[in-house]
Amino acid sequence: MTLKTKAFDPAVYLDSDEARTVYLNEAFETGDVGFIADALGVVARAQGMTRLARDADLSREALYRALSINGNPELSTVLKVTTALGLKLTVEAA
């Protein structure tokens, strides 16, 4: 008997502002640039990439590319994305 599986998509579970915020905070705490970019992409997909692209005034393709595990978004892109997601970045002492 063959076991059938589906790819895990965390975006499915990010169905509230609180869940998305916790997910992104955890990603930022790792300090892993690839994971942070990917986490932003996961949250973007959870809220709808097409709408986000429009709100951030960026193309969907550019967002998918920048907000992936191999992406390296510019700070301006990160700021546009977080603003379009209704989030703000803050800094606190380590």
C-alpha positions in Angstrom: 0.0 0.0 0.0 1.4 3.4 -1.1 1.1 6.3 1.4 -0.1 9.4 -0.3 0.9 12.8 1.2 0.4 16.4 0.4 2.9 19.2 0.6 2.6 21.2 3.9 1.6 24.8 3.3 1.8 26.9 6.4 -0.3 29.7 4.7 -3.4 27.6 5.2 -3.0 27.9 9.0 -2.3 31.6 9.1 -5.9 32.6 9.2 -5.8 35.5 11.8 -3.7 38.6 12.3 -2.4 37.1 15.5 -1.2 33.9 13.8 0.5 35.9 11.0 2.2 38.2 13.5 3.5 35.3 15.7 4.8 33.5 12.6 6.7 36.6 11.3 8.1 37.4 14.8 9.4 33.9 15.1 11.0 34.1 11.6 12.7 37.4 12.5 14.0 36.0 15.7 15.9 33.3 13.8 18.0 35.9 12.0 17.9 33.6 8.9 17.4 35.9 5.9 16.0 33.2 3.7 13.5 32.1 6.3 12.4 35.7 6.9 11.9 36.3 3.2 10.0 33.0 2.9 7.9 33.8 6.0 6.9 37.1 4.4 6.0 35.2 1.3 3.9 32.7 3.3 2.0 35.5 5.0 1.5 37.2 1.6 0.0 34.1 0.2 -2.2 33.6 3.2 -3.7 37.1 2.6 -3.7 36.9 -1.2 -0.6 37.6 -3.3 -2.6 39.4 -6.0 -4.1 41.9 -3.6 -0.8 42.4 -1.8 1.0 43.0 -5.1 -1.5 45.7 -6.0 -1.4 47.3 -2.6 2.4 47.3 -2.5 2.6 48.5 -6.1 4.8 45.6 -7.1 4.3 42.7 -9.6 3.2 39.3 -8.4 6.2 37.7 -10.1 8.6 40.0 -8.3 7.0 39.3 -5.0 7.1 35.5 -5.5 10.8 35.8 -6.5 11.8 38.1 -3.6 9.7 36.5 -0.9 11.0 32.9 -1.3 13.6 30.9 0.6 16.2 32.0 -2.0 14.9 35.5 -2.2 16.8 38.6 -1.0 14.3 41.4 -1.0 15.5 45.0 -0.8 14.5 46.9 2.3 12.1 49.0 0.2 10.3 45.8 -0.8 10.1 44.6 2.8 8.7 47.9 3.9 6.1 48.0 1.0 5.1 44.4 1.8 4.7 44.9 5.6 2.7 48.1 5.0 0.4 46.4 2.5 0.0 43.6 5.0 -1.1 46.1 7.6 2.0 45.5 9.7 4.9 47.7 11.0 8.4 46.8 11.8 9.8 47.8 15.1 13.1 47.6 16.8 13.8 46.7 20.4 17.0 46.2 22.4 18.4 42.7 22.3 
